[in-house]
C-alpha cells in the first residue's frame, strides 16, 4: 500500500517535465539554475519522472461536475445514457445527435491524449541516453510505449485520420503543424509500440498500478480485435486477437471477482479482475467522477455536488435477461438510496443510476473517493477471446463457450450452448454491452461492429439508421462513426481536414 500511495503522489505532483518543452525556447540566454529538456535527463529518477507524466492525462478524463465529464461523451454516444443536467451543453450535443467541433469533451480527449503522447515521446527520446540500470531502462521505455499506443488507440477510434507525432515538439519543430495520417498507419505504430513493450520483461501484474505485461497484452488483444472490424476489416487479426487474449487467460494471474460488490470496493484495486486502472487515492488524488453519478440534489451523499450527470435509460436496464443478477438493485445499478441526513430513510431516485462506479465509503462519509477507474478488467478479456475465437475458427469452440459462460455464471444466467457462429456472435456482443456498460467500451464496439444495440428489442441493428429510444425521429448517420476534430485544432493547424459531416 505504501508503494501504491507513493505512486499516486508522484503522479499528482505537477512535475517539471510538463514545462520543460514549453519553456526551453522562451529565452535565448542560458540560466544554469533552470532545467531544460537537454539537461534534465541524467538519472534513473528523471526517467521515472518522465514516465509518470504519461499517466497523468488519464486522471482528467474522469473529472465530473455540473458540466458533466469528458468520459461521459462515449456513453451518451451509445444512446443508452440519460442525464438530469440541463446546463451541460456538451452532453446534449452528443446525446441528441447535434454534435459539432465546439464540443468541449472532444477537445479534452484530443488535448489530453496528445499531451500523454508528447510526454511518452519525450521519455522514449531521452531515456536511452541516461546512464542507468538497463533492465529498469527497458521497463520505463515499455511503459512509455504502452501509453503512446494507448493514447493513439483512443484518438484513432474517436477521430479517424489523425496526426502521428513520434518526437518531442517545440516551436522550431517540423511537426509543429503535422498532417493527418491514415488509421492504418496509426495502427501500425500502435502494434509496433506494444510488441516492443511485450519484450521488456514487465511482470504480469503490478500491484502499485504501473503498466504490467497483462496490461500490454490486453491492450494488444483489443487493438487486434478492433483492426479486424471496421474500418480496417483486417479479418486475419481475429486470430491474433484470440491468441493474445488467450495468453492473458492462460497466465492464471487474473480471475473475475466472485461478487459485483468487489468491482467498486477500493480494497480490490489492482488485484483480482483488474488488469489496468487509473490510479486514485483519497486525500491525495481522489476518484473524481463520484458527483457525476449521483442523482441531482436528492441528498443521498456526503458530496456537496450531486449533479445527476449520467444514469442509464430505463429501457437499457430492462433489456437484461430475466434473472440477470447485474440488473438487480445495487449490483450494476440502483434506483433508491438512503438519505445522508438519515440513513434509515430511503428515497426513490427516479431512474437507474450507476452503482458499479459507486464508492460507498466516500458517498456515506468522507466525500473523498479511494476508488480507482477501471480501464481493463479480466471480464473484458474473456469476452474479447470469445468474440475473436468465434470469428477465427468459423464458429464457437468449447473454450469460447467457457469464456463467455464464465461471465454469465456470475450473472446467474444459463450457459450458452449449441449456437451457430452468427448466433454466438450476437450473444457475445450483447453480453459485452451488458457486462461492460458505462465503462467507455460500448461506443467503440458499436463503431467496429457497425452495429448499435436496440434495448427494446434486444437486437443489434445497423449503426447507420439506428434510432435511440428517446430520439425516435432522428437516426444515426455515418458522421456519428467519428467525433469532430476540435475547432481550436482546426484553427491552429492549417493541415487538418475536418471529418465528414462536421
Helices and strands as residue ranges (DSSP letters): H 2-12, H 17-23, H 44-61, E 64-65, E 68-69, G 70-72, H 73-76, E 81-82, H 89-95, H 104-126, G 127-129, H 134-159, E 162-163, G 174-177, E 180-181, H 183-198, H 213-228, H 237-250, G 260-264, G 266-268, E 274-278, G 290-293, E 311-312, H 314-318, G 325-327, E 333-339, E 342-354, H 360-361, I 362-366, E 373-377, H 378-392, H 398-410, H 421-435, H 442-449, E 451-454, E 459-462, G 478-481, H 487-492
